[in-house]
Amino acid sequence: MKKQIVLIGVFFLVLSLGHSQTTTDFFNKTDAFLQKFVKDGRVGYKAIKDDTSALDELLTMAEAISVSTENSNEFQAFWINGYNLLVIKGVVENYPLKSPLDVDGFFDKSKHNIGGENLTLNDIENKLLRGNFPAEPRFHFVLVCAGLGCPPIISAAYMPSTLDSQLETQTEKALNNPDFIRVDKKKVRISQIFEWYKGDFTKEGKNLVDFIDLYRKEKLPENAKVSYYPYDWTLNAIQ
């Protein structure tokens, strides 16, 4: 009986280590990949297309990885990285192109085998991330849609151990960027992200200005007139 208990314990230990190793490898290799191919918020799609082996390896790894919402940081980090890598894959498969919108169904029809599921990009964003963590609006500043209107992609992976600080940093950068929040005296123009996902930013009686001011070093003008500027879907490619 004791032998059986020991064997069962060893089995679960190996299973746990195998899972940890798989996710650790995925995060580390994603980090190396992004360091190599991302610069100043833009992606070297041409260089990746010339040799897709590193991207292919990452996405093959991601197919078999299983993460649970019980470990929320690992779950969120995996799916944020997964989303951004799949966006890169979708662009590379159709490169050269001027915008991800040039590809029919880029976000809502094309399905990808990842995390043991068959998902669209919208599924990852809206069901797995926003759906499971409805109180987390900072996702919108780390999920990168390949358009210049989106907050820029970083040359690093999102890691479970540093996820909260990374989410905070990227949100602060976006909301203090004069190209993202455009202030002209009492007139404030903001990204359509805030229009499309307004409910994510206006919980507990807060309005959009309240949310934006949480992260700004210089608060928006009092009684500011807020409008939205058109989203720029131009591809975020390294020129």
C-alpha positions as CSV (number, residue, x, y, z in Angstrom):
1,M,0.0,0.0,0.0
2,K,2.8,2.4,0.9
3,K,4.5,1.6,-2.3
4,Q,1.4,2.4,-4.3
5,I,1.1,5.8,-2.5
6,V,4.7,6.6,-3.2
7,L,4.3,5.7,-6.9
8,I,1.2,7.8,-7.1
9,G,3.0,10.7,-5.5
10,V,5.9,10.4,-7.9
11,F,3.5,10.3,-10.9
12,F,1.9,13.5,-9.9
13,L,5.2,15.1,-9.1
14,V,6.5,14.2,-12.6
15,L,3.3,15.4,-14.1
16,S,3.6,18.7,-12.3
17,L,7.2,19.2,-13.2
18,G,6.5,18.4,-16.8
19,H,3.7,21.0,-17.0
20,S,5.9,23.6,-15.2
21,Q,8.8,22.8,-17.6
22,T,6.6,23.1,-20.6
23,T,5.2,26.5,-19.6
24,T,8.6,27.8,-18.5
25,D,10.1,26.8,-21.8
26,F,7.3,28.5,-23.7
27,F,7.6,31.7,-21.8
28,N,11.4,31.8,-22.1
29,K,11.4,31.0,-25.8
30,T,8.7,33.5,-26.4
31,D,10.8,36.1,-24.6
32,A,13.8,35.3,-26.8
33,F,11.7,35.4,-30.0
34,L,10.2,38.8,-29.2
35,Q,13.6,40.2,-28.3
36,K,14.9,39.1,-31.6
37,F,12.0,40.3,-33.9
38,V,10.4,43.2,-32.1
39,K,11.9,46.7,-32.0
40,D,10.3,49.9,-30.8
41,G,6.8,48.5,-30.9
42,R,7.1,47.1,-34.4
43,V,7.5,43.6,-35.7
44,G,10.0,42.2,-38.2
45,Y,7.4,40.3,-40.2
46,K,9.7,39.9,-43.3
47,A,12.5,38.4,-41.2
48,I,10.1,36.0,-39.6
49,K,8.7,35.0,-42.9
50,D,12.2,34.3,-44.2
51,D,12.6,31.7,-41.5
52,T,9.4,30.7,-39.6
53,S,11.1,27.9,-37.6
54,A,11.2,29.8,-34.2
55,L,7.6,30.9,-34.5
56,D,6.5,27.4,-35.6
57,E,8.3,25.9,-32.6
58,L,6.6,28.2,-30.2
59,L,3.1,27.6,-31.6
60,T,3.7,23.8,-31.7
61,M,4.6,24.0,-28.0
62,A,1.5,26.1,-27.3
63,E,-0.8,23.5,-28.9
64,A,-0.1,21.0,-26.0
65,I,0.0,23.4,-23.1
66,S,-2.8,23.3,-20.6
67,V,-3.3,26.2,-18.1
68,S,-6.0,26.7,-15.5
69,T,-7.7,29.9,-14.2
70,E,-6.8,28.6,-10.8
71,N,-3.3,29.9,-11.5
72,S,-4.5,33.2,-12.9
73,N,-1.1,34.8,-13.6
74,E,0.0,31.8,-15.6
75,F,-3.3,31.5,-17.4
76,Q,-3.3,35.2,-18.4
77,A,0.3,35.3,-19.4
78,F,0.0,32.3,-21.5
79,W,-3.1,33.6,-23.4
80,I,-1.7,37.1,-23.8
81,N,1.5,35.7,-25.3
82,G,-0.5,33.2,-27.3
83,Y,-2.7,35.9,-28.8
84,N,0.2,38.1,-29.8
85,L,2.1,35.2,-31.4
86,L,-1.0,34.1,-33.3
87,V,-1.4,37.7,-34.6
88,I,2.2,37.6,-35.8
89,K,1.5,34.2,-37.4
90,G,-1.6,35.5,-39.2
91,V,0.3,38.4,-40.6
92,V,3.3,36.3,-41.6
93,E,1.2,33.8,-43.5
94,N,-0.3,36.6,-45.6
95,Y,2.7,38.9,-45.8
96,P,3.2,41.3,-47.5
97,L,0.0,43.1,-46.6
98,K,-0.9,46.6,-45.4
99,S,-3.3,45.8,-42.6
100,P,-4.5,42.7,-40.7
101,L,-8.0,43.7,-42.0
102,D,-6.8,42.8,-45.5
103,V,-7.3,39.2,-44.4
104,D,-10.9,38.1,-44.2
105,G,-11.9,36.9,-40.8
106,F,-8.5,37.6,-39.3
107,F,-9.9,38.1,-35.8
108,D,-13.3,36.3,-35.9
109,K,-13.1,33.5,-38.4
110,S,-9.6,32.0,-38.6
111,K,-9.2,29.3,-36.0
112,H,-6.0,28.3,-34.3
113,N,-5.0,25.1,-32.4
114,I,-3.6,26.4,-29.1
115,G,-3.9,25.3,-25.5
116,G,-5.7,22.2,-26.5
117,E,-8.5,24.2,-28.1
118,N,-9.5,25.5,-31.6
119,L,-10.0,29.2,-31.2
120,T,-10.2,32.5,-33.0
121,L,-8.3,35.5,-31.8
122,N,-11.6,37.0,-30.6
123,D,-12.3,33.8,-28.6
124,I,-9.0,34.3,-26.8
125,E,-9.6,38.0,-26.0
126,N,-13.3,37.9,-25.2
127,K,-14.0,34.4,-23.8
128,L,-10.7,33.3,-22.2
129,L,-9.3,36.6,-21.0
130,R,-12.1,39.2,-20.7
131,G,-14.7,36.5,-20.0
132,N,-12.8,34.9,-17.1
133,F,-11.4,38.2,-15.7
134,P,-14.1,40.8,-16.3
135,A,-12.5,43.2,-13.7
136,E,-9.2,43.4,-15.6
137,P,-9.3,46.3,-18.2
138,R,-5.5,46.4,-18.7
139,F,-5.7,43.5,-21.2
140,H,-6.5,46.1,-23.8
141,F,-3.0,47.6,-23.5
142,V,-1.1,44.3,-24.0
143,L,-3.1,42.4,-26.6
144,V,-1.6,43.7,-29.9
145,C,-3.7,43.5,-33.0
146,A,-0.9,44.3,-35.5
147,G,-2.3,47.8,-36.2
148,L,-0.5,51.0,-35.3
149,G,-3.6,52.1,-33.5
150,C,-3.1,49.4,-30.9
151,P,-0.7,50.0,-28.0
152,P,2.7,48.8,-29.1
153,I,4.0,45.2,-28.7
154,I,6.9,44.9,-26.3
155,S,10.1,43.0,-27.0
156,A,9.6,40.6,-24.1
157,A,7.2,37.9,-23.1
158,Y,4.6,38.4,-20.4
159,M,5.7,36.3,-17.5
160,P,3.5,34.9,-14.6
161,S,5.9,36.2,-12.0
162,T,5.9,39.8,-13.4
163,L,2.5,40.0,-15.1
164,D,0.9,42.6,-12.8
165,S,3.8,45.0,-13.1
166,Q,3.9,44.5,-16.9
167,L,0.2,45.1,-17.2
168,E,0.6,48.3,-15.1
169,T,3.6,49.5,-17.0
170,Q,2.0,49.1,-20.4
171,T,-1.2,50.8,-19.3
172,E,0.7,53.7,-17.9
173,K,2.8,54.0,-21.1
174,A,-0.3,54.0,-23.3
175,L,-2.3,56.5,-21.2
176,N,0.7,58.9,-21.0
177,N,1.5,58.7,-24.7
178,P,0.4,61.9,-26.5
179,D,-0.2,59.9,-29.7
180,F,-2.6,57.7,-27.8
181,I,-4.3,60.2,-25.6
182,R,-4.4,63.5,-27.6
183,V,-5.0,66.6,-25.5
184,D,-5.5,70.0,-27.0
185,K,-6.6,72.4,-24.2
186,K,-10.1,71.3,-23.2
187,K,-10.5,68.9,-26.1
188,V,-9.3,65.3,-25.5
189,R,-9.3,62.7,-28.3
190,I,-8.9,59.0,-27.2
191,S,-8.6,55.7,-29.0
192,Q,-11.6,53.8,-30.2
193,I,-10.5,51.0,-27.8
194,F,-12.3,53.1,-25.2
195,E,-15.5,53.3,-27.3
196,W,-15.5,49.6,-28.3
197,Y,-14.9,48.3,-24.7
198,K,-16.4,51.2,-22.7
199,G,-17.9,48.9,-20.2
200,D,-14.5,47.5,-19.2
201,F,-13.3,51.0,-18.2
202,T,-16.5,52.4,-16.5
203,K,-17.2,50.0,-13.7
204,E,-18.2,51.0,-10.2
205,G,-19.6,54.4,-11.4
206,K,-16.4,55.5,-13.0
207,N,-16.3,57.3,-16.4
208,L,-13.6,57.1,-19.0
209,V,-11.8,60.2,-17.8
210,D,-11.7,58.7,-14.3
211,F,-10.1,55.6,-15.6
212,I,-7.6,57.4,-17.8
213,D,-6.6,59.8,-14.9
214,L,-5.8,56.8,-12.7
215,Y,-2.7,56.3,-14.8
216,R,-1.8,59.7,-16.1
217,K,1.0,61.8,-14.7
218,E,-0.7,64.9,-15.8
219,K,-4.5,64.6,-15.3
220,L,-6.9,65.4,-18.2
221,P,-8.4,69.0,-18.2
222,E,-11.4,69.4,-15.9
223,N,-14.6,69.1,-17.8
224,A,-12.7,68.0,-20.8
225,K,-14.7,67.3,-24.0
226,V,-13.9,63.7,-25.0
227,S,-14.1,62.3,-28.5
228,Y,-12.6,59.3,-30.4
229,Y,-10.1,59.4,-33.2
230,P,-10.2,56.8,-36.0
231,Y,-8.3,53.6,-35.3
232,D,-5.2,53.2,-37.4
233,W,-5.1,49.7,-38.8
234,T,-1.8,50.2,-40.7
235,L,0.5,47.2,-40.1
236,N,3.0,47.7,-37.3
237,A,5.8,46.4,-39.4
238,I,9.5,47.3,-39.0
239,Q,10.2,49.5,-42.0
